[in-house]
C-alpha cells in the first residue's frame, strides 16, 4: 500500500510539475489563454487576458467575458468536454476586438476535464480584410459603371454618327447639283465658296466614318486567323495609294500572327496614312519593320512604322493619341484626328501598347507591341 501510495503521489507531482511548466509557457505567450471547469469557473488566465479583463480566476466565464448573467447560447464548453476541439471567432463587445478562439479539452490531475481556450487577437487582420473587400466591391462597381458608360458612349456615337449621314448626303448632293447646274453662272468667289462647302461635307463624311470605325471596335466580333503581315501590308500600301514622292518600304520579313484581319488593316492603314499625310519632304520615306522581343510565352512582336517627316515635339506625345486631336489646322491637312486613337484602342484591346519616338525635323517612329499569346488588355480608352 505504501508503495502504491508513493507511486500515486509521484505521479501527481509529475502532473503538477507538467501543469506548472505548461502554465509558465502560457504566461509567456503573446496570445491569451484561459482554462475553465465544467461548472464554468475560470481556473487560469495568463498575463495577456489578465491585462484585458482583469484577474478573474474563480469567477464565472460568461460573466467575465460577456457580461451575462446566464450561460451563452452558443457556448462550446460541453462540446469540448466531450473530447472535441473547436475553432471559432468571437467579437468582444467589451474590448471591441475580434478573436480567433481554439478550444480543446485538457485533463486535470483529479481525472476531470477542463476546457483550454487560446485567444488570438485578429482585429487588425479582419479590419484589413474588410477594407480589402470594401475596396474590391468599389472597384467592381466602378468597373461596372465604366463598362456601362463606355457602352452608352459607343451606342451614342454610333447612333449620332449614323443619323448624321442622311442630312450630310443631302447637303453633298445639293452642292454637286449646284456645281453642275449653276457653276457657270457663279462668279469666282461663288465657285470658291461652293468648293469650300464640298470640302467641308467631305471632311464631315470622313469624320463620321472615323467615329463609326472607333465605335465599332469592341462591338463587332471577328474571328482570328493566321494573318501574313507581308501580304496584308502590301495590300494596305496599295489601298492608301501614297502621294508621288513618298516611298513605303518593308524592312526585313514580317511575321504571320493570329489576329483579326480587319483590325490589323486598320492599324497599318492609320499609321501609314498619318505618316504620308504629314510628310513635308520632297522625297518622303516610310519604313515598316518588326522585331521579336524574346522567346518566352508572354513575349511580344514589336512593330515599328518610321518616317522622315517633320517630327513631333515631345510635349505632344500624349495629345496625338487623344480623339479629334491634330497638330496642324484641319484647313491644312485632311485629318479627322481619330486615326491614332483607333490604333491605340485596337493595340491595347489586344494587350499591347503603342509609343512614339521623334526628333523635330528628322521624323517619327511609332512602335506598337502585340503579345504572341494574345493577352487581352484592360484599359482600351
Helices and strands as residue ranges (DSSP letters): H 2-28, E 32-36, E 42-45, H 47-53, H 61-66, H 77-81, E 86-92, E 97-107, E 113-121, H 123-182, G 183-185, H 188-216, E 225-228, H 229-240, E 246-250, E 256-259, H 261-277, E 284-292, E 300-307, G 314-316, G 319-321, H 339-349, E 354-359, E 363-371
